[in-house]
Amino acid sequence: MITDQFNRVHDYLRISLTERCNLRCFYCMPEEGIRLRPRSELMSNEEVVEMAKIFVSLGVKKIRLTGGEPLIRNDAKKILEDLSKLPVELAITTNGILVNDYIDTFRSCGIRSINVSLDSLKKEKFKFITRRDYFDKVISNVNLLLKENLHVKVNAVVIKGVNDDEICDFVEWTRDKNAHVRFIEFMPFDGNKWEWSRGVSFLEIMTKIKNQFGEDVVRIKDGKNDTAKNFSLRNYAGTFAIISSITNPFCDTCNRMRLTADGKMKNCLFSQTETDLLSAMRRGEDIAPLILETIWEKKKLRGGIEKMEDFSKQKNRTMVAIGG
């Protein structure tokens, strides 16, 4: 088992397949874009699979593919097919634009859980946030996933003055849709001009929802390693949740590890250090000890960030270069 000094077992790996994306969400990618690494610096299909096999040998039970946008990678189908042969639960996070091209692949690879990033239910606001005009395509593909009876989580990053007026609209959206909407607190990454004054806390989100829906809000039991606090409304088909990484973190039960597209391992989303697994693998070294050491050094809380004012001082990658 992969464990840290606080007896947390890490059995969930998130692998970023690419730093590229066909959207330009301002909280994820700087307005000026990022320097794209040459292909030689990124993990090949074979290296992604080999890395995954090593993590699985150490006890990983779930792998989620992320990006950038993972489905824009030319060999994404091949990677999905190869990883589906491993004894793990395989899942993916996507912006939804290319989902219709992968439905058959999802089915054949046994993927049952799809996370879709969608920060607004309004077309013009979606275009403002993403700097692209794909709203109709994303909504159509969310409906396609639901029609295919896949477990769909819709991730919405809530930002004050941008989309916090849609919180109750998203909840109402679940009345007839068996989707799981997750409200995510605005988090700091390089280039996204983060200030907590633009953030919307767990308490603020719940206050808005309870003011509108009152006693119909029902708390749902969370899973063992859930990042979110889960809720439903009586007689609604779907559910909703809040991921409060800033105001109410879930670090005590964290079981997650991250592998960037260029083969660097991060033991926490907020970690300011990385371990270069890819270079070691290419030198023919055994990377298992590096994995175990990296997790052993994991901080107890948010990569060592304990105070709100310390968030703005951290040095990290852009979100698109870490993996959603």
LUMTIGU-82713 format. One line per field, with one value per residue (C-alpha): residue number from 1; residue in three letters; y, z, x. Coordinates in steps of 0.5 Angstrom, whole numbers. Layout:
<nodes>
tifi <- NUM ...
torke <- ALA ...
c2 <- Y ...
c3 <- Z ...
c1 <- X ...
</nodes>
This chain:
<nodes>
tifi <- 1 2 3 4 5 6 7 8 9 10 11 12 13 14 15 16 17 18 19 20 21 22 23 24 25 26 27 28 29 30 31 32 33 34 35 36 37 38 39 40 41 42 43 44 45 46 47 48 49 50 51 52 53 54 55 56 57 58 59 60 61 62 63 64 65 66 67 68 69 70 71 72 73 74 75 76 77 78 79 80 81 82 83 84 85 86 87 88 89 90 91 92 93 94 95 96 97 98 99 100 101 102 103 104 105 106 107 108 109 110 111 112 113 114 115 116 117 118 119 120 121 122 123 124 125 126 127 128 129 130 131 132 133 134 135 136 137 138 139 140 141 142 143 144 145 146 147 148 149 150 151 152 153 154 155 156 157 158 159 160 161 162 163 164 165 166 167 168 169 170 171 172 173 174 175 176 177 178 179 180 181 182 183 184 185 186 187 188 189 190 191 192 193 194 195 196 197 198 199 200 201 202 203 204 205 206 207 208 209 210 211 212 213 214 215 216 217 218 219 220 221 222 223 224 225 226 227 228 229 230 231 232 233 234 235 236 237 238 239 240 241 242 243 244 245 246 247 248 249 250 251 252 253 254 255 256 257 258 259 260 261 262 263 264 265 266 267 268 269 270 271 272 273 274 275 276 277 278 279 280 281 282 283 284 285 286 287 288 289 290 291 292 293 294 295 296 297 298 299 300 301 302 303 304 305 306 307 308 309 310 311 312 313 314 315 316 317 318 319 320 321 322 323 324
torke <- MET ILE THR ASP GLN PHE ASN ARG VAL HIS ASP TYR LEU ARG ILE SER LEU THR GLU ARG CYS ASN LEU ARG CYS PHE TYR CYS MET PRO GLU GLU GLY ILE ARG LEU ARG PRO ARG SER GLU LEU MET SER ASN GLU GLU VAL VAL GLU MET ALA LYS ILE PHE VAL SER LEU GLY VAL LYS LYS ILE ARG LEU THR GLY GLY GLU PRO LEU ILE ARG ASN ASP ALA LYS LYS ILE LEU GLU ASP LEU SER LYS LEU PRO VAL GLU LEU ALA ILE THR THR ASN GLY ILE LEU VAL ASN ASP TYR ILE ASP THR PHE ARG SER CYS GLY ILE ARG SER ILE ASN VAL SER LEU ASP SER LEU LYS LYS GLU LYS PHE LYS PHE ILE THR ARG ARG ASP TYR PHE ASP LYS VAL ILE SER ASN VAL ASN LEU LEU LEU LYS GLU ASN LEU HIS VAL LYS VAL ASN ALA VAL VAL ILE LYS GLY VAL ASN ASP ASP GLU ILE CYS ASP PHE VAL GLU TRP THR ARG ASP LYS ASN ALA HIS VAL ARG PHE ILE GLU PHE MET PRO PHE ASP GLY ASN LYS TRP GLU TRP SER ARG GLY VAL SER PHE LEU GLU ILE MET THR LYS ILE LYS ASN GLN PHE GLY GLU ASP VAL VAL ARG ILE LYS ASP GLY LYS ASN ASP THR ALA LYS ASN PHE SER LEU ARG ASN TYR ALA GLY THR PHE ALA ILE ILE SER SER ILE THR ASN PRO PHE CYS ASP THR CYS ASN ARG MET ARG LEU THR ALA ASP GLY LYS MET LYS ASN CYS LEU PHE SER GLN THR GLU THR ASP LEU LEU SER ALA MET ARG ARG GLY GLU ASP ILE ALA PRO LEU ILE LEU GLU THR ILE TRP GLU LYS LYS LYS LEU ARG GLY GLY ILE GLU LYS MET GLU ASP PHE SER LYS GLN LYS ASN ARG THR MET VAL ALA ILE GLY GLY
c2 <- 0 7 11 17 19 20 13 15 10 13 8 13 16 22 22 28 26 33 40 42 44 46 51 57 58 63 60 54 57 64 69 69 61 57 54 48 43 39 32 29 32 28 21 17 12 6 10 12 5 3 8 6 -1 1 5 -1 -6 -1 -2 3 1 7 11 18 21 28 34 39 36 28 27 31 27 23 16 17 11 7 9 8 1 -1 2 -2 -8 -7 -9 -2 3 7 14 21 28 32 39 34 37 31 26 24 21 16 13 7 7 9 3 -2 0 -1 7 8 15 21 28 34 41 46 53 56 54 60 60 67 66 60 63 69 64 59 64 59 58 50 51 47 42 41 41 36 31 31 29 24 21 21 17 12 11 13 16 24 29 36 40 48 52 58 65 71 76 71 65 65 67 60 56 55 54 48 45 46 43 36 36 31 30 24 28 30 37 39 46 47 53 58 55 59 57 60 65 65 72 68 73 70 76 72 66 63 59 52 56 62 56 52 59 60 53 53 60 57 50 50 43 40 39 33 31 24 20 21 16 14 18 23 30 33 34 31 33 32 35 31 28 30 25 28 30 36 37 42 41 46 45 53 53 46 41 34 33 28 22 24 18 22 22 26 25 31 30 31 25 29 26 31 28 34 39 45 42 46 40 35 28 27 20 20 22 16 11 13 12 5 6 3 9 5 8 15 14 11 17 22 20 19 27 29 35 34 40 43 42 45 51 53 60 63 69 64 61 68 66 59 57 52 50 53 48 46 44 40 36 37
c3 <- 0 -1 5 8 15 17 16 9 4 -3 -8 -13 -19 -23 -30 -34 -41 -44 -43 -49 -49 -53 -48 -45 -38 -34 -28 -31 -37 -37 -42 -45 -45 -43 -46 -49 -48 -54 -55 -53 -46 -45 -43 -49 -50 -47 -42 -39 -39 -36 -30 -29 -28 -23 -19 -19 -17 -11 -9 -14 -15 -19 -25 -27 -34 -34 -38 -41 -45 -45 -51 -56 -55 -62 -58 -53 -55 -55 -48 -45 -48 -45 -39 -39 -38 -31 -25 -23 -24 -30 -30 -34 -33 -40 -42 -46 -53 -56 -52 -57 -61 -55 -53 -56 -53 -46 -47 -49 -44 -38 -36 -32 -29 -33 -30 -34 -33 -34 -30 -33 -36 -40 -47 -47 -40 -42 -48 -43 -38 -43 -49 -54 -57 -55 -50 -55 -56 -49 -46 -52 -50 -42 -45 -49 -43 -39 -44 -44 -36 -35 -28 -30 -25 -27 -24 -23 -21 -17 -18 -14 -19 -25 -24 -17 -19 -22 -16 -15 -23 -23 -17 -20 -26 -23 -22 -28 -29 -26 -26 -20 -20 -16 -14 -13 -9 -13 -12 -13 -19 -23 -28 -26 -22 -15 -10 -4 -5 -12 -8 -6 1 3 8 2 -3 2 5 -2 -3 3 2 -4 -3 5 8 2 2 5 7 4 7 4 1 5 1 -2 -3 -3 2 -2 -2 -5 -6 -4 -10 -15 -20 -19 -13 -11 -7 -5 -6 -1 -2 1 7 9 6 6 7 13 8 2 -2 -9 -13 -19 -25 -30 -37 -37 -32 -26 -19 -15 -8 -7 -12 -8 -7 -9 -10 -16 -17 -24 -25 -33 -33 -28 -32 -38 -35 -33 -26 -21 -20 -14 -9 -11 -11 -4 -2 -5 -1 5 5 4 8 13 10 3 1 7 6 13 13 8 6 4 -2 -6 -4 -7 -13 -17 -24 -28 -27 -34 -33 -27 -29 -27
c1 <- 0 2 2 4 6 -1 -3 -7 -7 -7 -10 -13 -9 -10 -6 -6 -6 -4 -3 -7 -15 -20 -23 -19 -23 -20 -19 -15 -11 -8 -11 -4 -4 2 8 7 12 15 12 19 18 11 9 8 2 7 10 3 1 7 7 0 2 7 2 -3 2 3 -4 -8 -15 -18 -15 -18 -15 -15 -12 -12 -17 -16 -20 -16 -10 -9 -8 -13 -17 -11 -9 -17 -17 -10 -11 -18 -14 -12 -15 -18 -24 -23 -26 -25 -26 -27 -30 -35 -34 -32 -36 -40 -34 -32 -39 -37 -30 -33 -37 -32 -27 -32 -32 -38 -36 -35 -34 -36 -34 -39 -39 -46 -52 -53 -50 -47 -44 -41 -37 -35 -32 -29 -27 -30 -37 -39 -44 -50 -45 -43 -50 -52 -46 -48 -55 -52 -48 -55 -58 -53 -54 -47 -46 -45 -42 -42 -37 -38 -33 -36 -34 -37 -40 -39 -44 -46 -52 -53 -52 -60 -61 -56 -60 -66 -63 -63 -70 -71 -64 -60 -54 -49 -48 -41 -40 -32 -29 -25 -18 -11 -6 -1 -4 -11 -11 -14 -17 -21 -25 -28 -29 -36 -35 -39 -43 -45 -47 -51 -54 -57 -59 -63 -66 -69 -71 -71 -73 -73 -65 -63 -56 -53 -48 -41 -37 -30 -26 -30 -28 -35 -40 -47 -54 -60 -67 -73 -76 -71 -68 -61 -56 -51 -45 -40 -32 -29 -22 -21 -26 -27 -22 -22 -15 -16 -19 -15 -13 -11 -4 -3 1 2 3 10 11 12 8 5 2 -3 -6 -3 4 9 14 14 18 20 18 19 26 28 24 27 34 32 31 26 21 17 21 20 13 13 18 14 7 11 13 6 4 -2 -6 -7 1 3 -2 -5 -7 -12 -7 -1 -5 -3 4 5 8 5 3 -3 -9 -9 -2 -3 -9 -17
</nodes>
